[in-house]
Amino acid sequence: MQEIVGDSLARRLVEWGVDTVFGLPGDGINGLMEGFRRQREKLKFVLVHHEEAAAFMATGYAKATGRIGVCAATSGPGAIHLLNGLYDAKLDHVPVLAITGMQETSVLGSHYQQEVHTQLLYQDVAAYNLMVTNPQQVPGVVDIAIRHALAMRTVAHLTFPNDVQVAAAGDDPYRHVSPGEPPMSSPVASQPAVPAAQADLARAAEVLNAGKKVAMLVGVGARHARDEIIAMAEALASPIVKTLSGKMVVPDDHPLTTGGLGLLGTKPSEELMEECDTLLMVGTSFPYGKYLPKPGQARVVQIDIDASLVGLRLPVHAAVTADARLALQQLLPMLQPRSDRSFLTKYQRERDAWRSDMVALQDPSRDPIAPQYLISCVDEAATSDAILTCDSGTIATWAARHWTIRGNREFYLSGNLATMAPGLPYAVAMQHAFPGRQVIAFVGDGGFAMLMAEFLTAVRHELPIKVIINNNNAYGQILWEQIILGYPEYAVRHRQPEADFGAWARACGGYGVKVTDPKAVPGAIREALAHPGPALVDCDVNPNEPPMPGKVRYEQAKHFTEAFLRGQPHKAATVASVARDKINELRS
């Protein structure tokens, strides 16, 4: 059988070690699909129900495996649907290759059906972005695209007109009038761990050794450096503060960490940032400057593999461009022994008090069900190597504070894009990548409803993901964001009653249950986790439970009051929830 361009593409992906493509076919990529068919023994095509989910799956696959994720969509509308998931990859710095179709070259420019010029549409999201117009470009441009994605930890995009897709591989349709040659390449990339320069290390050691109250802020860029992060904190007598995306860098029950930072973070983490005189940032360019030390308060050392991300938020006194683990290994022997641990001890006590408050909110007696109790039941029943994926919204608050990283547990969400709906497709991709691990999607009803058809994808591909829906029948985070601006909530709640997503799961052929009684929560969670196939628990939770910031500031309290005075509905239920939370905290 004659090799076509679609076949050449698929072969090259296999040579790069790609084993999975997430996507949805269409007439705009039939030639590419034929290539995937011919390589089906080595390259699995995971058929999804929405292209946005395919891009999320490729992103989740890349986040969890460290390998390139690949997604494919047809021309026009299919390619447009990929964009949200691709921006998730771009903003969280993970390598993804997007492959799309294009109308045949002879009709381009004639306002042909579905003629969307994706190379223009993708020019912001993709670092490498090419329409293939000659069979001789393949497979060389495939190599270039993948190397761009891996080296820059971002999105690359190739779009293929459908006449080029079915052209004979290596076909030479035109005269060669330049001294250039078609790209000749090989499926290899060099990605060494980059050590730090000695001069940079010397400056960093000087700053850290001079500090009296040193704090560490670590992000997902340090996920492979857990032992080094802990050793550095011990040497500096420093509390470890974690970004939300970096939650899995250090176990939540480790004595040196005070937990997360930001609106979803902890009070001790926020307060120690207000007091520290030295800050070591590793693997993060944390975007929320209001939670960082004020300029002039603290001297800053920042370690990041990407020099362009250093110094974005604060003036940096020592910049170290290097792999986090190597840099910390190099830096550790340069630190002076530290006997004063009073700063660390102070915030360890505050952390213990905070954790007691959080446990107190996991109240099994509350009806409607407290969302904190729901996630605590998941936390207690899950395995020590479980992967939890999460959507954006109030569920991210509950996961940040009540999902405990211990053992080899992992945690993933859309960090910088903070988009709704990735939790379910992430889980599908990660269960595909790690078939022997427990993968749990903790999602809200809003995010789940957007891409709920992907539960059917899990059933059809026999992927035993577990989906826990925190169902408040509202866009809960938006609700509280409106209030915190001083405005009454508007157009953020759905009509009663809550949807029964358990029925949807059963209709798909999976396990599904609806829970409204707090007494039934632990058993429902255990039964779902024990089910051998895809399982879903739809739990109705208190819609008036506020995701309170770790430390309530005066302006926040003022705007909260203004919203109530201006006609906030559900005032009594909200006040009752806040009062019950405070009573439980005081009892703790």
N, C-alpha and C positions, 0 to 999 in steps of 0.2 A: 504494500500500500504506500502510495507516495506521501512523503512527509510534508505537512503543511506548516504554516507559521504557527497556528494554534498548537500543533504538536511540538514544535521547537520550543515554544514558551513553556509548555508543561514539562518537557524534558529538563529544561534548564532549572526550573524550580526544584525538581527532584534532585538535581546535581548540587543545588545549594542546601540540601537537607530539609527542604519544605515537605511536610507530609500531609498538610491540611489546607484546604481553601474553603472559606466560609462564603456562601453566596446564594444567588438566585438567578437562574438562567433567563434568557430572553432572546428574541430574534437578533438583537444587536450583538450577541456574543456567541452565536451558534458555532462559528469556527473555533473559538476558544474552547467551548464545551466539548467539541470533538477531540481536541487535544487532551483535555482532562480525561475524557473517556478512554482514550488510548493509553493513558498512564494510570488508570484507575487502580492497578495493583499496588502502586507505590504512592499515589497521591489521592487522598480521600477528599471528595467534594461533599461538604456538609450543607445540605439543602435546608434553607431557613424560610421563614414566612414574610420577612420584611428586610429590605437591604440595610436599613439603619441598624438592625440587630446584627447583620453580618459584619458591619464595621466595628460594632461594639465587641463582637466575638473575637475578631482579629486583634483588637486592642487588648482585651482581657487575656487572650492567649499569649501575647507578647509580654504583658505585665507579669504573668505568673511563671512563664518559662524562660524569659530572657532572650528568646529567639524571635525571629521576625514573624509577625502575623500577616496573613494574606487574605484579602477579601476580593470578591468579584461581583460586578453588576453589569446589567445591560446598558445600552445607550440611553440618553435622554433622562426620563424619570427615574430609572433605576440608579443611574449614576448620581443623580441629585440626592437621592435618599441616603447615600453613604456618608454625606458630609458631616453630620453631627458626630457620628462615631469616629470619623477621621480627625476632627478637631479635638476630640477627647485624647487621641493618641498624640497629636502634636503638642497640646498643652501639658500633658504629663510625660513627655519626652520618652516615648517608646516607639520602636521601629515597626512600621506597618507598610506593606505594599498594597496599593489599590489598583485593580485592573478593571478597566471599563471598556465598553464598546463605543464605536462611532459609526455613523452612517457611511456608506461607501464613498470613496473619494470622488467619483464622477458626479455626485449630486450635491456635494458640499457647496454652500453659498447660494443654494436655490430655494431656501426656505422649505426644505424637505421635512417630512413628518419626523418628529422627535430629533430634529437637528439642534442639539445643544452642544456647544463647543466646550467640552469638559476641560480641555487644557487651559482655557481661560477661566472657567469656573473654579478650577482647583489651584490657581496660581498663588493664592495666599496660604492654603493649607499644606501644599506639597513642596518640599525642598527640591525634589527632582520631578519634573513634570513634562511629559513628552507624548506627542501623537506620533505613532509609528507609521511611516508612509512608504517604507521600502522593506521588502522581506530581508534584504541584506543587513539591516540594522539589528536583526535578531539572530543570535541571542545576546550580542554584545551589550545592547542597551538594557537588557534585563540585569546583567551583572552590574552595570553602572547604577541602576536604580536601587538595587538591593544594597550595594555598598554605601550609597548615600543614606539610606534609611538606617543602616547599622551604625555608620560612623557618626552621624549627626543625631541619632536617636529621635527620628521623626518620620514623617510620611513621605513616601515616594509614589508616583502615579504614572502609569502607562495606559494610554488609550489606543485601541486598535480599530481602524475602519474595517467593516466586515468583509470588504473585498480583499484587504491585505491578510485578514485572518486565514482565508482559505487559499491564498496563493501558495505556490510551491516554495518550501523553505529554501533559501539561498537563491531564489529567482533574481535575475539581474535585468530589470525592465528598462533601464535608461543608459544612455551614453555617459561615460565618466569624463568630465571636462575639467576636473580639478586634480591637484596632486594628492588629495586625500584618499584614504582607504576606508571601507566600512569598519566599524569598531570590532577589533579582535581582542577577546578578553578571556577570562577564566573565572569559574565560580569560587573565588577565594577572597577573603578579606582578613586583614590583620587588625586585631583589636587587643593590643597588649594593655595590661594594667599599668597606668602611667605613674611613676614615682614622683615625689616632690623635689623641687630644687633645694639644695642645701641652704642657700641664702634666704629663701622663703621660710624654711623651717626654723632658721635661727631667729628671724623676726617674730615668728609665731611663738617660739619658746620664751623669748624675752617678754612678750606681752602676757602670756599665761603665767609665767613665774612671778611677775610683778603683781598679779591680781590677788585680792584678799577675799573677794566674794565672787567666785567663778561659777557661771552657769553654762550648761551645754544645751543646744537646740539641735536635734537630729531629725533628718528627713529620710524619705524613702531611698535617696541616693546613698545612704549608709546601710542599707538592709543586709549587705553581705559582710558587714564589719561589726557584728554584735559583740564579739569578744573584745575587740579593740576599743569600742565605745565604752564598755563597762570598765576596762582596765584604765582608760583615760580618766573616767569619772572618779575612780578610786584614787588615782594619783593626784587629781586636782581637788579632791573633796568637794566635788561638784554634783548638784542634782542634775538629772537628765530629763529634759523636757522634750516631748515628741510632737511633731506635726501630725495631723490626722492621717495623711498618706503614709507617714513613717511610724504608724502605731505598732507595727510588727517588728521594728528594729530591736527593741528591748522588751522583755516580758513585762506585762503590767504589774505582776506581783514582785518584781525585783525591788529590793530596798532602796536603790539609788534613783528610781524614777518617780517623778511627781505627776506623770500623766501628760495629757495633751495641752495645747495652747490655742487660744482663740475663743470665738463665741461658743464652740462646742467643747472647750477645754476645762481645766480644773482651776479652782481658786488658788491653791498654792502655786501652780505654775505661773499664773498671771501675776501674783504678788511678788514672787522671787524675781521676775523680770523687771519689776519696778525697783528692786533693791540691788541687784547685782552690779558689780563694777567692771566685770569682764565677761564677755560672751563668746563662746566657741560654737560656731555654726558649722555643721557637717552634713553635706548632702541635701541641703535645702536652701531655697531663696524665699523663704516664708513671706507671702504677699501682704499679710495684714499688719501693716506698720504700727497701728495703734497698740498692738500687744507686745511690741518690742521695746527695749530700753530707749529712752529719749536721747536724741543726739547730744553727745557730750557727757552722758551719764556713765557709759561703759565703753571700754576699749574692745574692739571686735576682731576676732580671728575667724576667717571663713575658708573652709576647705570644700572645693567642688571640682568635679572633673571638667566642667564647662566654664572657662574663664569669663564668658559673657554674662554669667549669672551671679558673679561675685560683685558685691557692693551695690546691689539694686535697691536695698531698703535702708541701709545705714552706712555711714562712713566706716571703712574697713582699715584697720591699722596693720593687719598682716593678711595678705591674700595668698592662698596656697592652691594652685591648680594641679590637682592630682587625683588619683584613685583614693577613695576614702580610707580603705583598709591599709594600703601601703603607706599613705601619709601618716596615719596614726601610729603605725608600727615604727616609722622613722622618728616620729616626734616624741614618743613615750620616753625613750632613754634620756632625752634632753631636758626633762622636767625635774625640778627640785623637790625633794621630799616635803610634804606638807603636814604639819601636826595640828593646825587649827581647823577643826571640822564643825565649828559652831554654826556656820551658815547652812551647811548641809543638814545638820541635826535639827535646826529650827524648822526647816521645810519638810523634813521627814515626819516630824510631829504633826504639822499641818496636813500633810498628805494622809496620815492615818485617820485624822478627824474627818477629812473629806470622804475617804473610802467608807467610813462608818455611816456618813450621811447618805451616800449612794446606796448602800445596802438597805438602809431604812426605807428608801423609796421603792424597793422591790417588794411591795406590800401585797401578799396574796389575798388579803381580805377585802380589797377595794373593788367596788362594783359601780360603774363600769371598770373594766380591767385596766390596771395601770400599765402603760407600755413598758415601763422599766421592769415590771414583773415578767412580761412576755419574753423580753430578750434575756432576762436572767435565767429563765427556764431553758432557753436555747443554750445559753452559756454552760449551764450545769450538765446538760445531757450530751453535748457535742463531744467528739473525740479530741484527743490531745494534739492531733495533726489536722484538724478540720480547717477548711478554707471558708471564710465568710465573705460574701460579696454584699454590697450595700448600695442602695440608691441615695440620691440627694433628697434632703428634706428632714423632717423631725426624726426619722429613723436613723439618720447619721448621728444625731445627738445621743440617742439611746445606745447605738452600737459603740460609739466612742467611749461611753462611760460604763457600759455594763457587759460588753463582750471582752473577755479577758484573754489577752495574748499570753499563752503559756505553752511550754513544750515547743512543738513545731507548727503551731497554729499560724494562719496568715489572714490578712484582711485587705480587701481591695474595694475602692470606690472611685468615682470620677473626681479627681483631686482639684485640678485647676479650672476645668470647664464646669464642674459641679452640675452636670446635666441630669435630668430625670431619666429613668428607665434603663440604665446599663446593668443593674444588679442581676436580672434574670439572664440576659445573654452572656454576661461575664461567667455566670455559673455554668451555662451550657458549654462554653469554650474550655473552662478550667476542668470540668468533669471529663471532657474529651481528652484533654492533655494528661490528666492524672486519674485514670479510671479506678484506681485502688483507694483513693482518698474520699473522705466525706466532704461534699461541697454543698454549702447552704447559702441560699439567697435570702437576705433579710430586706424586704422591700415594703414600700407603702402602697396603699391601694391606687394612688394616682399614677405612680410609675409603673406598677404592674399592669394597669389597664391599658397603658400606651402600647406595650409590646407583649401582651399576654399570650398571643399565638405562639410564642417561642416555648411555652410549656408543652405545647403539642409537638414542637421540634424535639424536645427532650424525650417525649414518649416514643416518637417515631424512630429516633436514633438509639433508643434503649439506654439513655443516660440517667442514672439514678439520682438526679439532683433533688434537693429538698428546698422548698420555697415556703418561707414564713411571711405572711402578709400582716403588717401592722395596719389594720383597717380602721381609720378614723373618719372615713367617708368625707374627706376634705383634703385640700392642699394645705396641710398643716403648717409647714414652714412659712409659706406666703402669708397665711393668716397672722402669724405672730410678727412677721416683718412689717405688716401693715400697722399693727398695734404699736410696735416699738417706734414707729415714726410719729405716733400720736393720733393716728386715724382709726376710726372703727373699721372692723373687717368688712369686706364687701366682695361678693361673688367668688368665695373660696370654699364654700361647703356645697356638697351635693344633697339632693333631696333624700329624705329617709324612705325606705329603710336602706341599710347598707347592702351592697351587692353580696351575693353568695358565690365567691370564687371557688369554694370547695366543689360546688356543683359543676363548674367549668372543668376542674381538674378530673373529676370522675367521667365527664362526657368525653374527655380526651383519652381516657383509658388509664389514667393514673390514680393514685390515692388522693382523696380530697376530703376535708372535713371543715365544718364551720364551728367556731367556738365563740360562745357568748358568756359562759359561766366561768369565773376565775378558777373554780375548783377543777375544771376540766382541762386547764391549760397544760400542766406537767404531763399528764397521760397522753394528750394529743401530740405533744412534741415528741415524746419518747416513741410513740407508735409510728409517727411519720419518719423519724430517723431510722427506725428499725426496718421500715418497708424496703423490700429489695429493688423497687423501681422508683420512678419519679413520684414525689409526694408533695402535697401542698396543705398547709394549715392556714386558714383564713380566720384571723382573730379580731373580733370587734374590740377596740380599745377606747379609752376615754378621749373624746375629741377635744376636750377642754384642758388637757394636761399641757402646761406651758414648758417648752424647752428652755428653761432658765439659763442665762449665762453663768459661768462659774462665779463671777463677781458682779453683782448688780451695781451699776454706777448711777449717780444722781440723775443724769440726763435720761437714762433708760427708764428709771422709775417715774420721772416727770412725764415723759411721753406716754407711758403706760396709763398713768392717771388721766391724762388729757383724752386718750382714746375712750376711756370709760365715761368721762364727762360729756363727750360728744355723741354718745349713743351707742356704744359698743353692745351688741347683742350677747346673750348668754353670760351676762355679768355674774349672776349668782353662781352658776356652775363653775365658772373660771375661778372666782374668789374661793369657792369651797375647795377646789383642787389645790390651789396655792396654799391655803390654810392647812389642808391635810398633809401636804408635803412638809410644811414647816413643823407641824406637830411631830411627824415621824422623825424628822431630823433632830429635834430637841430631845426626843425619847432616846435616840441613839447615843 
